């Protein structure tokens, strides 16, 4: 939220105070030789960290391929020679969705090719020595760049082990271009040169330079440096001859190394500038201007971020109000549809077998599910909150999430202990987990592991609570649309593949529970959705089962009169019809004041009323009036949403959600009439 005027003024004073003091600090620091050494150490550390980050990207790509090939080696179709044709088809289908694959094949331990994805090629492996390492060591390995064929390739091999023996080896040849693309996506400065070197010291990919360098042996300085350490810096030259200071890092899993060469002139530029500033203390004022502009730009950025956060919150709030109102109107329409369907089925039992009738019922049920998702997003849906141990809920939901993902994927739990208990609607929480699991399943192009974790966290309004995160290693979501994924009906899936309400329900559940939902996603690296919930302040409400309608004795009143109150004529008509079909005498009222007039003139066994009605009194006001003047007359409220559900229950009214089935309404009426009858007998 935007800061107050006083806080902003204090920040401005702090900025100008810093502008007055920084010149002295800069001048004193610039006159010491130790600052030069510190500057050099920072430059070296930055170069090393950049190299490690790029190496992690390359290693992640190779590791994903290594894991995929290892998974293929475990498939049952490789258990017997008769399954090779089936496995070959699996390889071809996998290659079709793996653009980095050049070819794939299966060879016996002696290097004879058994099946392959392309029809041409050698009948034996090219690099038998490297191939034998996989057979002898019995572990999956990333091989060095193969240059003996017409096309260069990086082999990824995994042994097929059955009954303790290596029966075959699955081999996938990767295009070096894929590694080069990963290297270029690291977005190194234009003057820096990034290079990937395989385990044998040959160049696999470069950010720029002569393309013929691919396959050549790396420089002597590079090979010497990595022979003595796993990472560090060394002085050398590029293949083109430019003098560099290079940082390198060797992957412990693949043996590949990443080298980033920085021209020596660029590397020393900052040090030379620091020496010049140290000799000319008066130039410290220029540094002050730079720092001040940076702080000013940061202040502007903070204000912009605050404004964007406020705008986003207002937009989501506006969408919530809009969807809540639309869902409420839809619920009235659905009540008319479902009510008339019940009447038709009751009066014409044979119609239930009609295909058109069944299609209408299914469409109505789908409409009910959509409006529930919209109401969840708008925080206006009816829900029952209970205080739960979130870790226990996640453990109980693990099997449900596993079924959603399928047998080839896995669910991993990472739960922190001693978390505060939270208040939530268990049904909506389970539905949120199912929606996140379905999204994770669709985002993963191959079987993977979905991680559900819990930890302590602070909600955006500063309350201590719990963070529940669901992470997947899928394709990720582009940054340009990430801020829209919680909006109703917004989806990144194809036509007829998603309703656009899955993440909407997750966001609505979190908001309805007093928290919020956040999402982080990076294309190619997966997505994490985090639900932040505040800790429960009390013991909470325990769930209780409602007695079945058949167990509720029917009152002995000869004429059972029901007062039905609803401003929507169509909803009132269909509700009155199935109440009359059930044997009740029904009086109708279009507003609360008319209902009070009828109550003053007649006695009723029960009152059924909508909540949202025009006029000076709504359904909640009617409930309060009935509680004061006719306390023994049971009242049931029906609504698509209730802004003051707590007030309704305090007034003694029972609340049902639209669209309400006739059976559910009749059960509620019978139960409330039975309770009222017992209370009347107790009073004598």
DALIN-V539268 format. One record per run of one state. SS is the DSSP state (2 for helix, 1 for strand, 0 for the rest). FROM is the first residue (numbers start at 1). TO is the last residue. If there is no record, write none. Layout:
ss->[SS;SS]
from->[FROM;FROM]
to->[TO;TO]
This chain:
ss->[0;2;0;2;0;2;0;2;0;1;0;1;0;1;0;2;0;1;0;1;0;1;0;2;0;1;0;1;0;2;0;1;0;2;0;1;0;1;0;1;2;0;2;0;2;0;2;0;1;0;2;0;1;0;1;0;2;0;1;0;1;0;2;0;2;0;1;0;1;0;2;0;1;0;2;0;1;0;2;0;1;0;2;0;1;0;2;0;1;0;2;0]
from->[1;5;31;34;74;76;79;81;97;101;108;112;117;124;125;128;138;141;147;153;163;165;175;176;185;193;198;202;207;211;214;217;218;220;229;231;238;243;251;257;264;280;281;348;349;354;355;379;386;389;390;406;410;416;422;425;426;444;449;459;464;473;479;483;502;513;516;523;526;536;549;552;561;566;569;582;585;590;592;602;606;611;619;630;634;640;645;651;654;658;662;683]
to->[4;30;33;73;75;78;80;96;100;107;111;116;123;124;127;137;140;146;152;162;164;174;175;184;192;197;201;206;210;213;216;217;219;228;230;237;242;250;256;263;279;280;347;348;353;354;378;385;388;389;405;409;415;421;424;425;443;448;458;463;472;478;482;501;512;515;522;525;535;548;551;560;565;568;581;584;589;591;601;605;610;618;629;633;639;644;650;653;657;661;682;684]
